[in-house]
């Protein structure tokens, strides 16, 4: 009798494991392999980049950098020069409501394009009604390029905003939290 009970338990366990294994296999197989590879490969490539490689790439593109070793983590931190554009109230603010609305839409489209094309990493308005209306951080090698891109903004071209540009150093890869 003991042998029959043990045999039943063993069979039940084996069948349960097969069923669970099949369920897991079905879940895994529903993920398209190409998507997984595309998502993982850039992550692996990022990990493989050494500090020397990152510095060489930035230098080749004309960026100014320096690095230092963080005393706590012993990691090498790469500092890169970015350009922070302060978008300030411009001299021409007499557009009617319809023109102002159209300019605002074009302004947002411009900022979105700067981000999408990799020229700007951060943009946004200030929450008060002061002279400085917002900022954009440009990820380009020179102030001349940053000025040129900022001055393509339809709000700047219309005189509704004006640009004040400053170089700004930040650790490469650091994000807001």
N, C-alpha and C positions, 0 to 999 in steps of 0.2 A: 504494500500500500504506500509506504514511504517513497519507493522508487517511482510510482505513478505520479504522486504529488510533485516530486522533484522534476520529473519529466515534463509535467504540465507547466510548472513555473519557468523552466528553461525555454520551452517552446513559446510561452507568452512573452518572455523577455526578448527573445530573438525576433519575434514578429513585431513587437513594439519598437525595437531598434530599427528594423527595416523600414517601418512606416515613418518614423521620425527622420531617418536618413533620406528617404524619398522626398519628404516635405522640404527639408533643408536644401536638397539638390534642386528641387523645382523652384524654390525661391531664388537661389543663386543663378540658375539658368535663365531667369526672366530678365536679368540685367544685361543689356547689350554689351558685348565685349568691347566694341570700339569706344563707347562712351567711357568705360572704366579706364581704358588705356589713355585716352585723351586727357582725362582728369588727372591721372597719376603721373604721366610722363613730365608735364611741366613742373610738378612738385619735386620729382626726382632730380630734374635738371637744376632747379634752384638749390637743392641741397648740395649738389656736386660742385657748384661754383665756389671757388676759393676767394678769399679776400683779395688776393693778387689778381685773379681773373676779373672780379668786379671793378677793381681800381683800374686795370688795363682797359676795360670796356669804356668806363667813364672818361678816362684820359683820351682815348681814341675819338670820343664824341666831343671833346673840348670842354668837359666839365672840370671845375676846380674842386679838389678834394683834399682832405688830410685825414689821418686816422690816429687813434690812440687805443690803448689797452685799458679796458674797464677794470679797476682794481678789485672789485667784488667778484665779478664773473670770470675774469681773465680773458674775456672775448675781445677781439679787435673790433672797434666801432669805426665805421667809415662815415665821416662827415662830408656832406656835399653842399655846395652853394646853390641855393634856389633863389628865386626872385619873388618878393611879395609885393603885389600891386594893391595899394589902397585906392579904392574907388571912392572919390570924393564928390561932393555936390559941385556940379559944373556951373558955368556962368549963364547958360541958356536954359531956363526952366519955364518958359512961357508957352510950351506946347499945349494944345487943347487936350481934353481927356482922351479922345480917340487916338491922337498921335502918340500921346504918352503910353497908352496901352499897347499900341503896335510896337513902339520902341522897346517896351519891357519884354514883349514876346521875342523880339529879335535879339535882345540882350541875353535872355535865357538860352536861346538857341545857340548863340555864339559861345557862351560859357560851356554848354553841353558839348559842342563840337571841340572846344579846346581840351576838355577832359577825355572825350572819346579818341582823339588823335594823339593823346599822350603828352600834350604841351602843358596842361594844368593838372595839378593833383588835388587841389582843394579850392572851393569857392563858396561864398555865402555872404548874406547880408548881415549887418549888425542889427541888434534888436532895439536900438533907440533911434531917435530922429536927429542925430548929430550930423556934423559935416562929413564925417567918414561914413559912407553908406554900406561898404562891404569890402571884402578882400578876395583876391585870387592868388594862389601860390603857383608860380610857373616853374616847371621842371625843364628848363632849357639852359644851355651852356653860357649864354651871355645876356647882359642887361639890354643890349641893343635888340636882341630877338624878343625878349620879354616885353620891352616897350612896343615893338612893332605889333606883336600879337594883341597886347592890351588895347592898343589904339585902333585895332580893327573892330572893336566892340561898337555896334551901332549907337549905343547911348553916348559913348565918348565922341564919336563922329558927329553926333547931333548937338554936342555941347551940354547935354544934360548931366553927364558925369565927366570928371577929369581924373587922370591917373597920377599917383605919386608912387614911384617904384623904389624898392630898397632890396639890397642883397640880404639873404637870410640863410644861415647855416643850420642844418638839421641832420640828425643821424639817418643814414640811408636805411630805408625799410621800416622805420618806426611809424606806428599808426596811432590814431586817436583812440582813447578808450573812454 
